[in-house]
Amino acid sequence: MKIENTVTRLLQIEYPLFMAPMFLVSNENMIKAAIHSGIMGVFPTLNFREKGELEQVLNRIKAYKNQHPEEKGNYGVNLIVQQTSTKFEEHLKICVKQKVPFYITSLGKPDKVIEEAHSYGGKVFCDVTNIEHAEKCAKLGCDGFIAVGQGAGGHAGPYPLHILIPALKNHFPEIPIIAAGGIATGSSILSMLCLGAEGASLGTRFIASTEASVNDEYKKAIVNYGMKDIVLSSRLSGTPSSVIRTKDAEKLGYFKTGFLENLFNKNKTTKKYYRMLLQLKSMKIMKESTEKGAYKKIWSAGQSVELIDSISNIDDIVKKLTHDMEESYEVLKKALHP
């Protein structure tokens, strides 16, 4: 099913589909597979924190893209722009030097990213969960929105996409929107296009891929758990994020606010440093949970686990999504013109 719209032309991709950036999950092979499959592959720069690692990965991805001009996907990075992100300045500098074609910004003011990316023609889409944040990003000159709604993995939004997307479209009719949250099927993608989005971003579906380097238990959890098992926790980063309610997560108390957290969050300065410490601690625990032989199970995922029933390679996942979109479109046509 061929879809050509603002997003496919702007970002030079075949399908208006994004492989969402996933902390500790997205890797180099997944991005290359996204390029091969004709979609946008995005990874968090924080997945490559060792000295020189990010630059080396970007060099290899860029070389792969240049060596395979027939492959119609593209690549980008996700930058956490809030003050607690200690690697932000360093990683932005590396990405600009490498002329990364696409950025997604999260959790903060994206002005520096937009300015630097636009200096060489890079494009910037901003995660937004409400109209107020979207307005700030629009005034800064972002190229698009990632509308993060209920059910998303990682940092989910408070509003359902069937309200958030039309609201964004009403306020910012010229800015393209990518839907994110609870999407794992072709029919879901088609429904987002009907709402006014120009594409969809899927994360959880790609955790259950052969290219993902997380342990098999994590992948099987994506297949075996359901939407009732996904809960929001603010104990990982200080911002509500979606995790699977495993026994280990319950034991660690990720679903209740503690006395110290409440105390530190009352003051702006202590809140900042408390969140930094919290993120470092959680990063270590979650990293251990994704490795082979892990004994802890703290796994991020969205409500779309309900709709995922297999572990497949990325090319097959994309082919199934686009095929299902086409079938859903035919069903819709019959419903409108019986």
RANORBEL-V735624 format. One record per residue. RES is the residue in one small letter. PSI is psi in degrees with one decimal (999 if undefined). Layout:
res=RES psi=PSI
res=RES psi=PSI
//
This chain:
res=m psi=115.7
res=k psi=126.1
res=i psi=121.7
res=e psi=122.3
res=n psi=-168.8
res=t psi=-43.6
res=v psi=-44.7
res=t psi=-37.8
res=r psi=-43.6
res=l psi=-41.1
res=l psi=1.1
res=q psi=58.7
res=i psi=157.4
res=e psi=-44.4
res=y psi=144.2
res=p psi=55.3
res=l psi=137.5
res=f psi=135.9
res=m psi=109.1
res=a psi=149.0
res=p psi=128.5
res=m psi=119.5
res=f psi=127.0
res=l psi=5.0
res=v psi=-54.0
res=s psi=134.6
res=n psi=176.7
res=e psi=-43.9
res=n psi=-35.0
res=m psi=-39.2
res=i psi=-42.1
res=k psi=-38.4
res=a psi=-35.7
res=a psi=-44.6
res=i psi=-45.4
res=h psi=-35.7
res=s psi=-3.6
res=g psi=17.8
res=i psi=177.7
res=m psi=120.8
res=g psi=125.1
res=v psi=137.5
res=f psi=148.6
res=p psi=130.8
res=t psi=-26.1
res=l psi=-8.5
res=n psi=-11.7
res=f psi=85.3
res=r psi=-14.3
res=e psi=153.7
res=k psi=125.4
res=g psi=-10.5
res=e psi=-47.1
res=l psi=-44.0
res=e psi=-40.5
res=q psi=-42.5
res=v psi=-45.5
res=l psi=-38.6
res=n psi=-43.4
res=r psi=-39.1
res=i psi=-43.5
res=k psi=-41.8
res=a psi=-41.9
res=y psi=-45.5
res=k psi=-43.3
res=n psi=-31.2
res=q psi=-12.2
res=h psi=65.6
res=p psi=-18.6
res=e psi=-17.9
res=e psi=128.2
res=k psi=21.8
res=g psi=-177.0
res=n psi=179.8
res=y psi=159.5
res=g psi=-179.9
res=v psi=158.7
res=n psi=126.4
res=l psi=129.8
res=i psi=116.4
res=v psi=5.2
res=q psi=162.9
res=q psi=-26.9
res=t psi=-5.7
res=s psi=99.1
res=t psi=-18.3
res=k psi=-2.0
res=f psi=-54.8
res=e psi=-45.6
res=e psi=-45.7
res=h psi=-37.1
res=l psi=-42.6
res=k psi=-43.2
res=i psi=-44.0
res=c psi=-38.8
res=v psi=-42.4
res=k psi=-37.5
res=q psi=-3.5
res=k psi=52.3
res=v psi=130.0
res=p psi=-20.4
res=f psi=141.4
res=y psi=144.5
res=i psi=128.2
res=t psi=146.6
res=s psi=144.9
res=l psi=52.3
res=g psi=-171.1
res=k psi=121.0
res=p psi=16.8
res=d psi=-43.8
res=k psi=-40.2
res=v psi=-44.9
res=i psi=-45.0
res=e psi=-47.8
res=e psi=-43.3
res=a psi=-42.9
res=h psi=-18.9
res=s psi=-22.3
res=y psi=10.0
res=g psi=6.2
res=g psi=155.6
res=k psi=145.5
res=v psi=121.2
res=f psi=140.5
res=c psi=133.0
res=d psi=128.0
res=v psi=144.8
res=t psi=-4.4
res=n psi=170.4
res=i psi=-36.5
res=e psi=-47.2
res=h psi=-39.2
res=a psi=-39.2
res=e psi=-40.8
res=k psi=-43.1
res=c psi=-38.5
res=a psi=-41.5
res=k psi=-27.2
res=l psi=-9.4
res=g psi=27.8
res=c psi=156.8
res=d psi=-15.2
res=g psi=170.7
res=f psi=143.2
res=i psi=105.0
res=a psi=104.7
res=v psi=113.2
res=g psi=-169.8
res=q psi=147.1
res=g psi=-4.8
res=a psi=151.0
res=g psi=163.3
res=g psi=-134.6
res=h psi=95.6
res=a psi=158.3
res=g psi=168.4
res=p psi=-12.3
res=y psi=145.3
res=p psi=147.1
res=l psi=-28.8
res=h psi=-8.0
res=i psi=-44.2
res=l psi=-44.4
res=i psi=-50.3
res=p psi=-33.3
res=a psi=-44.7
res=l psi=-39.7
res=k psi=-37.8
res=n psi=-41.5
res=h psi=-32.3
res=f psi=69.1
res=p psi=-21.2
res=e psi=-7.3
res=i psi=122.4
res=p psi=147.0
res=i psi=134.3
res=i psi=126.8
res=a psi=137.4
res=a psi=128.2
res=g psi=108.1
res=g psi=23.8
res=i psi=124.1
res=a psi=3.0
res=t psi=161.9
res=g psi=-37.6
res=s psi=-35.6
res=s psi=-41.3
res=i psi=-45.7
res=l psi=-39.6
res=s psi=-33.9
res=m psi=-37.5
res=l psi=-36.8
res=c psi=-31.0
res=l psi=-17.5
res=g psi=-1.9
res=a psi=154.5
res=e psi=1.8
res=g psi=-177.9
res=a psi=147.8
res=s psi=124.9
res=l psi=130.4
res=g psi=-61.8
res=t psi=-38.9
res=r psi=-33.2
res=f psi=-7.2
res=i psi=-38.5
res=a psi=56.0
res=s psi=153.3
res=t psi=-27.6
res=e psi=-23.3
res=a psi=135.4
res=s psi=9.8
res=v psi=165.1
res=n psi=160.7
res=d psi=-31.0
res=e psi=-40.6
res=y psi=-46.8
res=k psi=-44.0
res=k psi=-32.2
res=a psi=-37.4
res=i psi=-35.4
res=v psi=-38.1
res=n psi=-26.3
res=y psi=161.6
res=g psi=-179.3
res=m psi=-28.0
res=k psi=-17.2
res=d psi=-1.7
res=i psi=126.4
res=v psi=158.7
res=l psi=133.7
res=s psi=137.0
res=s psi=6.0
res=r psi=-2.0
res=l psi=-43.6
res=s psi=-2.5
res=g psi=-12.7
res=t psi=135.2
res=p psi=127.8
res=s psi=153.4
res=s psi=130.3
res=v psi=160.9
res=i psi=132.7
res=r psi=76.3
res=t psi=167.9
res=k psi=-36.6
res=d psi=-40.6
res=a psi=-39.4
res=e psi=-41.1
res=k psi=-36.3
res=l psi=-2.6
res=g psi=37.6
res=y psi=0.9
res=f psi=19.7
res=k psi=148.6
res=t psi=130.0
res=g psi=169.5
res=f psi=-46.5
res=l psi=-40.1
res=e psi=-46.0
res=n psi=-39.0
res=l psi=-49.2
res=f psi=-32.5
res=n psi=-8.7
res=k psi=-21.3
res=n psi=134.7
res=k psi=-43.1
res=t psi=-49.5
res=t psi=-32.2
res=k psi=-43.1
res=k psi=-50.1
res=y psi=-31.2
res=y psi=-42.1
res=r psi=-37.0
res=m psi=-45.4
res=l psi=-41.2
res=l psi=-43.6
res=q psi=-41.1
res=l psi=-43.0
res=k psi=-46.3
res=s psi=-36.1
res=m psi=-42.3
res=k psi=-45.2
res=i psi=-44.7
res=m psi=-36.0
res=k psi=-45.1
res=e psi=-32.5
res=s psi=-22.1
res=t psi=-11.3
res=e psi=158.6
res=k psi=139.5
res=g psi=13.9
res=a psi=141.0
res=y psi=-13.0
res=k psi=150.5
res=k psi=80.3
res=i psi=98.0
res=w psi=131.3
res=s psi=140.1
res=a psi=159.3
res=g psi=174.4
res=q psi=-13.5
res=s psi=-4.3
res=v psi=-28.8
res=e psi=-29.7
res=l psi=4.8
res=i psi=123.0
res=d psi=12.0
res=s psi=158.3
res=i psi=119.3
res=s psi=167.6
res=n psi=159.8
res=i psi=-38.6
res=d psi=-42.9
res=d psi=-36.8
res=i psi=-46.5
res=v psi=-42.0
res=k psi=-41.5
res=k psi=-41.6
res=l psi=-47.0
res=t psi=-35.4
res=h psi=-43.4
res=d psi=-33.5
res=m psi=-44.5
res=e psi=-44.0
res=e psi=-41.9
res=s psi=-35.3
res=y psi=-39.8
res=e psi=-39.8
res=v psi=-42.2
res=l psi=-42.7
res=k psi=-41.6
res=k psi=-35.8
res=a psi=-35.6
res=l psi=-28.7
res=h psi=70.6
res=p psi=999
//
